[in-house]
């Protein structure tokens, strides 16, 4: 009779000793065997995978193959002295470190201190198990030696959580991933052990151990050990209760399902284990329904009336999320009971589905959504209207230096009209916009690309302004603001003759872009004031611009007439009497330096700077230009 001292558990007694004995990991054993046979062994390996899949055993087999005195095609003989010593754990050529209990930097430093020492065999193999448990400092201490170890040293790192291993370590190793054993491999393992005649194992014991092991060779043999010690398959009341609980869920018996959870909890099962058990049973049913796996206990208990796939997937998905919630919950059992109730009772919708459907039928909610939709529609119309105001004003001004002032004036117009705006949004197309700044002796300010008034101008902030640009105008009044309605084209005989608003829009978006550079330069300051009696009145800020524009009047008339399909179109050009603007630096920059127009602008610019005060200011700000304003009463 075997003494207690000589007894070994089955997973230790039947640990594989050659690469060929490692089941289910052919993609790894073949690569290692070839590396040994061709003497192309890497300096570091990383073995990762679930527990009981052969990571540590494969590392020891690799150590035996490297130091075996008579290997055969990369396989160790398992008979020489080196192989026997490694198998019995007495070899000095193999050092194993359990990182779970030696995770500090001191343990790694001690290991590194022995790396440079000579070994008895050809190779010295360091096996670090559960390497992901090493502290950050310990992992960093290992990096240099792991990257460039002595020529006779091989590191084999094993872990169940490769994602927790530092990337710097993983990049220095060859990474092999181990898989759980498939059903045929587990059956092969059990049958080989049973065929040796040393165990009184019944087929029921082998089948029970296989199912409980779930693809882990070590777990499978441990369960077989348990069955052998008991002399039969243990009566698993918990599994029967789990099957009954799952059955109650399938038949929508919510009260019995919740009571089943309570019985399992009182029997000692943790809530997370109950959820895992139920999900496992429904997974078996899911695979059985797909034809991938037979023998579902749940489907067998339902007497040939399988639950619909929608229910199976719902239970798996909902309880899967519940398991994540239970980890952080104050009372995991209560969380599980609510989850089981929600999947067992069809009248109770799970989170995110039926509750939303019920809320969508709420009449108050529908009214609120309708009101919001109407308000959004009103706002969209208002935004479109205001966008048109800003676009029209900026396009009509044709002076980039006044763009900021135009937009600011539009905003003031909007603010001042808020109290007067009716409930229905309408577009006020009669707004003439701000006026062009007039020429006077007072200097409003010197700023490049800005209007004469500063951002903190109290007149602007208070609602009044002394600098304006006429963006849309009719007949001029004394204050320089056009009072004519914009659509004053009744006198035009042709139906295609544009209104002033249409002309301003088309000029800024189409006509001006198609003009030759010569015409575009001479007409860049033009402002379309109005369209009366079939004539388009165009205003210019000073006589210099007017003179240059008159030279190309006929060409511009032809371009506009062709655009609208008209036989003729007459332009009436004049100086804007509401205010004039002198030639500034931007005018000079807008024309080529070698052109005749540039010389005329430059001469006019030099003639303007006669005031010593003005000259001094421009000397301090050489890249600035003048803008003047007339005081508004």
KANORRA-V168977 format. One record per run of one state. SS is the DSSP state (H for helix, E for strand, - for the rest). FROM is the first residue (numbers start at 1). TO is the last residue. Records with the same first field share a line. If there is no record, write none. Layout:
# KANORRA-V168977
SS=FROM-TO, FROM-TO
This chain:
# KANORRA-V168977
-=1-3, 7-9, 14-18, 22-25, 38-43, 49-54, 68-71, 73-74, 76-80, 89-93, 99-104, 114-123, 130-130, 134-135, 148-152, 160-161, 165-166, 171-173, 178-182, 196-202, 214-216, 231-236, 251-253, 267-270, 291-296, 302-308, 327-331, 345-353, 361-362, 398-399, 418-442, 447-457, 462-475, 477-481, 483-499, 515-516, 523-526, 533-534, 541-542, 551-552, 565-569, 576-584, 590-595, 609-611, 621-625, 629-633
H=4-6, 10-13, 19-21, 26-37, 55-67, 81-88, 105-113, 131-133, 136-147, 162-164, 167-170, 183-195, 203-213, 217-230, 237-250, 254-266, 271-290, 297-301, 309-326, 332-344, 354-360, 363-397, 400-417, 458-461, 500-514, 517-522, 543-550, 553-564, 585-589, 596-608, 612-620
E=44-48, 72-72, 75-75, 94-98, 124-129, 153-159, 174-177, 443-446, 476-476, 482-482, 527-532, 535-540, 570-575, 626-628
